[in-house]
Amino acid sequence: MKNNLYTAVLLILLSVSNVFSQNGNLITSEAQLQEMKLALKSDNLFHSAVNDAIEEVAPYLKSGLDVPVPKDLAGGYTHSQHKLNYTIMQKAGMLYQLTGNEQYAELIKNTLLKYAELFPTFDRHPATRSYSPGKFFWQCLNDANWLVYTSQAYSSIYEWLDAGTRDKLNKELFRPYADFLSVQTPQFFNRLHNHSTWANAAVGMIGLVIHDEDLIQKSLYGLPFENLYAKDNDGGDIIRADQKKAGFLANIDHAFSPDGYYFEGPYYQRYAMYPFLMYAVALDRNKKELDIFNYDNKILLKGIETLVQLSNEKGEFFPLNDAQKGMSYYSRELKLAISIAYEHGDVHRNGLLSIVKELNAVPLNYGGFLESNAIAQGKATTYQKRSLLVTDGNKGDKGAIGILRGSRQEYIMKFTQHGMGHGHFDRLSYLMYNKGDEVLQDYGAARYVNINQKDGGGYLKENKTWAKQTVAHNTLVIGDRTQCNAKVEKAESATPELYYFNAEDENVQIMSAKDSIAYDGVHQQRTLVLIKDNAFENPLLLDLFRADLPSDQKLRMPYNYKGQMMYSTFDNQPLNSLPVMGKKDGFQYLWKVGEAPSKGDFNQVNWFNNKVFYTLNMATSAEDSINFVLLGANDPKMNLRNDKAFHWLKTGKKGSNLYASVLETHGGYSYITELAPHTYSSIKNVNVVYNTNAYSAVTFENKEGKKWRFIMCNNDSSSSSKHKLKIGETTLKWKGVYLLEEI
């Protein structure tokens, strides 16, 4: 076991720990602490977590923690130092409770007294970039983070402190801080948003520590409404016009769908779960009458399960809406969330333990202790990620995310509500992973979180002008315009609709959704079908994207691919210069690096990524063409990645238009043997044989002469309806929304 010295010291401290009886009344009961202390005599994950915390906090027991005058944006020294302070204090508080070592209590006390001296010396942070400037940080959101963590540290030493110090901290720091985050910044506190969830939890948790019922009630139910109908930094409404409630419980009611999906997307769901869950644990200990973990059909616990499902094979969250790529369930928020799901949940508990084993770490809490014990007892089972539909909206009626999984491939289609200021204009877009690697990507957010060189670590201007724009996603762009004219209000006014989802048959999984708000007068429908057949090395993805147009319009389907282009049947013409593709809607950042007309009614684009080959097999017409593009034009600060894409262009006609393609994953390459089997697609052709508002039908054939036909009913999703359709000289009959047959 590492840190043997820390372990020895810890055991000595435990032998005398009965001399103190301070109870961590906010998060951990005395009985739980006693159990956790006993576990420290064993070699397990929880013991490792304690040793890691001891090692992390140790340097500050001598030097103390610096409490600088606020100055910097995210990533700068003062910002980073105040973040460090609250994480160190929180860990020191838990270590004090477990060991009784008063050095940890002294560290917290001395740091808090420094904050109490600093707090009244200035009004707000000198940076004025936020709609709600903070105190120690440039935005109130980070101050709420500080108070959520610090309230845990303060609770751990509350009874240890002398009455005079407690009174000073309550009067000069914590009550004023709670007022600052609430009554002095109501536009921040009363939102239905992750910002307010942090604020509500912060005010409520400190209220529980200092036994202030007024703060607790404000946290749970919000403040009286005032004239707060303004916009935040991201263009979202601060207070919705129809909003009737505020506070922690209202945020739970509003933010989660019945399936546990959080309306701002997986990245922000991960972030918001920390205050949701930490305050829930505190309420579970101190406000039993709320029965918080059973609230709204156990929605907080359901949210944890859903969030884990919204990650790829590597545990990385699907980067929908504003999201930094690479964020995963390795984050501290998810380590905490999974531990709470294990402690309080009753579904897939032992399956979650397999993720804990993968993480090889548990958080420093009672749930982490329980996980550690269960793993030592061999209770872990394999966690199953599955194909599923995750509805959006607090009533489950505002679209959804569909996930199809098969043979280590993952296809995710987004047709949710917009997501307020963090939403992207990407209705009916999809992204693909293979073995956890991106194949068709969502750009995510244009932001370098907490890296000061890039605009103070905040969202870059390119987040609005590129990352949110439709062309940055794998969905149809009409007239080279962004959906909803890039207006959040319009995007929030209506959501796409689920048309059909069925993943019961592993050989034919299908999801389909419709939208009629993205472009005026245009009705769109996308159907993705994951087809598993022994004739193919891997499952195929059949993609049918139908657009019913009120007039002739230019259609563009971007494929933002990862990897190296191998070949294309399009006759790509070299360009002597790299023209910029437009002046707005994201096109101002794209160079056209190649263009080519269609070669008949079938074309292919083939690329290579992480030892695997991919081919998009396309049913084309003579009027179609392709653009090869590169991201990075008009970007002198080089804020954007130099990502690549190809765009499939059609001349859209009034009435029903159809993009039909089959994406095949095939072959491989060894850098050791330098052998590359199956580098070309086995698909011979794809043809559209019928397309109206009522039905769309395609055929596809492989090089061995096997042929399949797929028909989609576009206006009747009943599984019991009977259909009859004549295509050419063939009359087809079937029951249900689709027909797939080998012919």
C-alpha positions, 0 to 999 in steps of 0.5 A, spaced: 500 500 500 502 506 498 503 512 503 505 507 508 507 513 513 500 516 512 497 510 514 501 509 520 500 516 522 492 515 521 492 508 525 495 512 531 490 518 530 484 513 530 486 510 536 485 516 540 479 519 536 474 517 541 477 523 545 472 528 540 465 527 538 464 532 533 458 530 528 459 532 521 451 534 521 451 536 514 453 530 510 455 524 515 452 521 521 456 519 527 454 512 526 457 513 519 463 516 521 464 510 526 463 505 520 468 509 516 474 509 521 473 501 522 474 501 514 481 504 515 484 498 518 483 495 512 487 495 505 481 498 500 479 503 495 476 507 501 483 507 505 486 509 499 482 515 498 483 517 505 491 517 504 490 521 497 487 526 501 492 526 507 497 527 502 494 532 498 492 537 504 499 535 508 503 541 505 498 546 507 498 544 514 504 548 515 504 553 509 496 555 510 492 557 504 493 563 501 486 568 500 488 573 495 484 579 493 480 577 487 483 579 480 483 574 475 478 570 470 478 563 470 485 560 469 488 566 473 492 565 479 486 568 484 481 564 481 485 558 481 487 559 488 480 560 491 478 554 487 484 550 491 482 553 497 475 550 497 477 543 495 482 543 500 478 545 506 472 540 504 477 534 504 481 537 511 474 537 514 473 530 512 479 528 515 478 532 521 472 528 522 475 521 521 482 522 524 480 527 530 487 531 528 486 538 530 491 541 525 485 540 519 480 544 523 485 549 524 487 550 517 479 550 516 478 555 521 484 560 519 482 560 512 475 562 513 477 567 518 482 570 512 475 570 508 471 573 513 476 579 513 477 580 506 469 579 504 467 586 506 473 590 503 470 590 496 463 590 493 464 585 487 469 582 483 473 587 478 471 583 472 464 585 469 464 579 464 458 576 467 450 578 468 452 576 475 459 578 477 461 574 483 465 576 489 471 572 490 470 569 482 468 573 476 461 570 476 457 568 482 456 561 479 463 560 482 462 563 488 456 558 489 461 552 488 465 555 493 460 555 498 457 548 497 464 545 498 466 550 504 459 549 507 461 542 508 468 544 511 465 549 516 460 543 518 465 539 520 468 543 525 462 547 527 462 544 534 469 544 535 470 552 534 469 556 540 462 560 540 466 567 538 469 565 532 462 561 530 459 568 531 464 572 527 464 567 521 456 567 521 455 574 522 461 577 517 462 571 512 456 566 511 450 570 512 452 576 508 455 571 503 448 567 502 445 574 502 450 576 496 448 569 492 440 570 493 437 577 495 443 581 492 443 577 486 436 575 484 437 574 477 442 569 478 438 565 484 431 565 481 433 561 475 431 554 472 438 553 470 445 549 473 447 556 475 441 557 480 442 549 482 449 551 485 446 557 488 440 554 491 444 548 494 450 553 497 445 557 501 441 551 503 447 547 505 450 553 509 443 554 512 443 547 515 450 548 518 448 555 521 441 553 523 438 558 519 431 556 517 430 562 513 436 561 508 433 553 508 426 556 505 429 561 500 434 555 498 428 550 497 422 555 494 426 561 491 425 568 492 419 573 490 419 574 483 421 581 480 423 584 474 428 579 472 426 578 464 433 579 461 438 575 458 444 571 460 451 571 457 449 565 453 443 569 450 438 565 454 432 567 458 434 569 465 427 568 468 422 564 463 416 568 462 411 562 464 416 561 470 411 560 476 416 557 481 424 558 483 428 554 488 432 547 489 425 543 488 423 547 482 429 546 479 428 538 480 421 539 477 423 543 471 430 540 469 429 533 469 425 529 464 421 522 467 427 518 464 432 522 468 435 527 462 437 534 464 435 539 459 442 542 458 445 536 456 450 531 459 456 535 460 452 540 464 448 534 467 454 532 470 456 539 473 449 540 476 449 533 479 454 535 484 449 540 487 443 536 486 446 530 490 450 534 495 444 538 498 440 532 497 444 528 502 444 534 507 437 534 506 436 527 507 440 527 514 437 534 516 430 534 513 427 527 513 420 530 511 422 532 504 424 524 503 428 527 497 431 521 494 424 519 493 422 525 490 418 525 484 419 518 483 426 518 485 428 522 479 435 524 482 437 517 482 434 516 475 438 522 473 445 518 475 443 512 471 441 516 465 448 520 465 452 514 465 448 511 459 449 518 456 457 516 455 461 512 450 465 506 451 470 510 454 466 513 459 466 520 455 459 524 455 456 525 448 458 532 447 451 535 446 450 542 446 455 546 450 460 541 452 468 540 453 470 534 449 473 528 454 469 530 460 467 523 463 465 519 469 472 519 471 470 526 473 469 528 481 462 529 480 460 522 477 465 519 482 460 522 487 454 521 483 455 513 483 457 513 490 450 516 492 447 512 487 450 506 490 448 508 497 441 510 496 439 507 489 436 500 488 437 499 481 443 496 477 447 498 484 452 492 483 453 494 476 455 501 478 461 497 482 464 495 475 465 502 473 468 504 480 473 498 479 474 501 472 475 508 476 479 505 481 477 510 486 472 512 491 470 519 493 471 521 501 464 519 503 459 514 506 457 512 499 465 511 497 466 507 503 460 502 502 462 501 494 469 500 497 466 494 502 462 491 496 468 491 491 472 487 496 466 482 497 466 481 490 459 484 489 461 487 482 457 485 476 458 488 469 454 494 467 450 494 461 450 500 456 444 499 452 440 502 446 435 506 449 430 512 448 431 518 453 426 523 453 426 530 454 422 535 458 419 535 465 413 531 462 417 527 457 414 531 451 419 535 449 423 531 444 429 526 446 435 523 445 436 516 441 441 511 442 443 505 438 448 500 440 451 494 437 458 491 436 461 496 439 458 502 435 454 507 438 449 512 434 446 518 438 441 522 434 439 529 438 432 531 437 431 535 444 429 541 446 434 547 445 437 547 452 436 554 453 443 559 452 447 552 452 443 549 446 446 548 439 442 549 433 442 542 431 436 538 430 436 531 428 443 531 428 447 525 429 454 522 432 457 516 431 463 512 435 466 506 434 470 502 440 469 509 444 473 513 438 469 519 434 467 517 427 462 522 426 463 528 431 459 534 434 464 539 435 462 541 442 463 547 445 469 553 443 472 553 449 478 552 453 475 551 460 480 554 466 485 556 461 487 563 461 490 564 455 484 563 451 479 569 453 480 567 461 477 560 460 470 562 458 466 561 452 470 564 446 466 568 441 466 562 436 462 558 440 456 562 438 459 564 431 461 557 429 460 551 435 452 553 435 451 553 428 448 548 424 453 547 419 458 544 425 453 538 426 451 532 422 444 535 420 441 538 414 443 545 412 437 549 408 439 555 404 446 555 407 442 558 413 442 556 421 436 553 424 431 557 427 435 563 424 440 562 430 435 565 435 434 562 441 427 564 442 425 561 436 428 554 438 425 554 445 418 555 442 417 548 439 421 542 440 422 536 435 418 530 435 419 523 436 416 519 431 418 512 432 423 508 436 424 500 437 431 497 439 428 490 441 430 486 435 438 487 435 438 485 428 434 491 426 434 497 431 430 504 429 429 511 431 426 516 427 424 524 429 421 529 425 421 537 426 417 543 423 420 549 426 428 549 424 426 552 417 420 556 416 415 552 412 420 546 412 418 539 415 424 534 416 424 527 418 430 523 419 430 515 420 436 511 422 436 504 422 442 500 425 442 493 421 446 487 423 446 482 418 451 476 417 453 478 410 457 484 413 463 485 418 459 490 422 452 493 423 450 498 417 447 504 419 441 506 414 440 514 414 434 517 411 433 524 411 427 527 408 425 534 407 419 537 405 420 544 402 415 549 400 420 551 394 426 550 391 432 550 396 439 549 396 440 543 401 447 541 404 448 535 409 455 536 413 459 530 415 464 532 420 468 526 420 474 524 424 480 521 421 484 521 414 480 521 407 482 515 403 478 515 397 472 518 393 468 516 387 467 524 386 472 527 381 475 532 386 478 538 382 484 541 385 483 548 387 489 553 386 486 557 392 482 556 398 476 560 398 472 561 404 465 558 404 461 564 406 460 570 411 456 568 416 452 562 419 459 558 421 461 558 413 466 564 415 470 559 418 470 554 413 475 553 407 473 549 401 479 545 399 475 541 394 469 540 390 466 535 385 460 533 381 456 527 382 458 521 378 451 518 377 446 515 381 451 512 386 457 515 390 462 513 396 466 517 400 471 512 404 476 514 410 480 511 415 480 512 423 484 509 428 485 502 424 478 502 422 475 504 415 469 507 414 465 508 407 459 512 406 455 509 400 450 515 397 444 514 393 446 520 389 443 524 382 446 527 377 445 534 380 449 532 386 456 534 388 460 534 394 465 539 398 471 538 402 472 543 407 477 545 412 475 549 419 480 555 420 478 560 416 478 567 419 481 565 425 487 569 427 487 567 434 487 560 432 481 558 437 478 553 433 481 546 431 482 544 424 477 539 423 475 536 416 468 535 413 465 533 407 458 536 405 453 532 400 449 538 396 443 537 393 438 541 389 432 541 393 425 541 389 419 543 392 416 537 395 419 531 398 426 530 398 430 524 400 438 523 402 439 516 403 445 513 405 448 506 408 454 507 412 459 501 413 464 500 418 469 495 415 476 492 415 482 494 419 490 496 419 496 493 423 502 498 423 506 491 425 504 487 419 502 493 415 496 489 412 490 492 411 484 487 409 477 489 407 479 497 406 473 498 401 466 497 402 462 491 400 456 495 398 455 495 391 449 500 390 444 504 394 438 506 390 432 511 392 426 507 389 420 511 392 419 517 396 413 521 398 410 524 404 407 517 406 413 512 404 420 512 403 423 506 400 431 504 398 434 498 396 442 496 397 446 491 394 453 488 396 458 485 391 456 478 392 449 480 389 445 480 395 440 485 395 435 488 401 429 493 401 427 498 406 421 501 406 419 507 412 412 509 413 412 516 414 406 518 417 403 512 421 408 510 427 403 504 429 406 497 430 399 494 428 397 498 422 397 494 415 400 497 409 400 496 401 405 499 396 406 498 389 413 500 387 414 499 379 411 492 378 411 489 385 406 490 390 408 490 397 404 488 404 406 489 411 404 490 418 408 496 422 411 502 421 417 499 416 419 493 412 426 490 411 427 484 407 432 481 403 430 480 395 
